[in-house]
C-alpha cells in the first residue's frame, strides 16, 4: 500500500491565527495551511482534550466529507483516559462517562441509532409547521423591543440571541417564566472566556433545573418535546438520557441559531444584492439561507473524530487513536465543492455543503434552523428596509464561544 507515513511528513505548527476568522472569511493563514494539503498533521494547542495519538487537521471538502461520513473507522466518543481509548480500539465496550450520557453527538451506533430514532419524529415538517406561529410571535416581539430602542440598537443582543434561545425553549416546552434564567445559564455555559470552574457551576445548576423539569414531565407530560418523548418512549429512555438529550439540543441549537441570525445579517448588510433576493419568492429566501450557511459555516469545527483502527485517508496513514479535526468552514470554501467558493452568491447551483455536518451525526435540527432563519431575515427586512451597520464592519468583534458569530451587532435604521 502506498501512503505517506507521519514520520516522513513532519507536522505543521499552526500559526496564532489558527481557526480564527477575518469577519465572514477564514483567516488567510487557514488558506495557507490548506496549501500544505487537504489533510495535515498539526502540532501545538489543538482546541480539544486529546489522547495519545497524532492530531490531524482536515481542510479539503472531499476529506472532511469522507471523515464525517465514516463512523465505521472514526468515533466522536470522548475518551477520558488512554486506557479507555485503547479498550475501544480493541473493540471492547466502554461505558459512557456519566456527564456524556444522552449527549447524542458523542454516541456511536447502535446506541446512537436508538437515540436518533427517538429524536427524528420530533423534527418532522409537520411538527415544525406547528411551531411556526410561536416562532413568528417571538420574532415579532423581539423586533418590537429592538424598535423601541431605536434608531440604534444591538441586533445580536436584542433580536438574534433571544430568538435563538426562545425557539429552543418553545421546542422543548420550557415554561415561559423560566426561560430568561434558563437561556442565561446556557449562554454562560458556552462562554469559554469564563473558565472551566465557573462554567461547571452553571452546568450543575442547569442540570438541577432539567432534573426538576423531567420529574414534572414524567408525572404529567405536556405537548412539548420532553412530554412527547416521555409519552412515546418513556419506558425506553432513562431520566439521565432524557437530560442528556435536552442538553444536546440546547447546546446544539441555541447558539447556532442565534449566531446564524446575527452573522447572516452582517453578511447580507455587506451584500445588498443578495439581501434583495430575500423578497423575491420563497425559493429565493431558501437559497439565501442555504448560501449563508455554506459561506459562514458557524460551526467551524465539529466534535473531533478519533480513529478506531488504522485507516488511510487522502494518501495518509491515520493510526488507531489519532484525532482528526475537520474544518467545516474550509471544506465549504473549497473549489472542489463549488466554483468561486469565497464569494457569497445565492444564485449559485445548489451544492451538498457540510454546514450541518455529514453522516450519522448530521444536524437533527437543520430543518428547524432553516425555518427560523428564513422567517427571521424576511421579517427583519420587511420591518426595517433601511437597516444598516452603525459601525465600520472592522469594529464588529466575534464572540468568544464554540460557535462563530458577532458578539454585538450595532445597527441603525
Ligand atoms: C444554524 C444552525 C445550526 C448549525 C449550523 C448546526 C450545525 C451542526 C453540525 C455541523 C452538526 C454535526 C456535528 C458533528 O458532526 O460532530 C450538528 C449536529 C447536531 N445538531 Fe445542529 N446545527 C444548527 C442548529 C441546530 C438546532 C436548531 C438543533 C436542535 C433543535 C441542533 C441540534 C443538533 C444535534 C442534537 C446534533 C447532534 C446530532 C447527532 O449526533 O446525531 N442543531 N449541528
Boltz pocket constraint, residues with backbone or C-beta under 6 A from the ligand:
constraints:
  - pocket:
      binder: B
      contacts: [[A, 68], [A, 76], [A, 104], [A, 105], [A, 106], [A, 116], [A, 171], [A, 245], [A, 248], [A, 249], [A, 250], [A, 252], [A, 253], [A, 254], [A, 256], [A, 257], [A, 260], [A, 297], [A, 298], [A, 299], [A, 302], [A, 303], [A, 328], [A, 354], [A, 355], [A, 356], [A, 357], [A, 358], [A, 360], [A, 361], [A, 362], [A, 363], [A, 364], [A, 365], [A, 366], [A, 368], [A, 369]]
      max_distance: 6.0
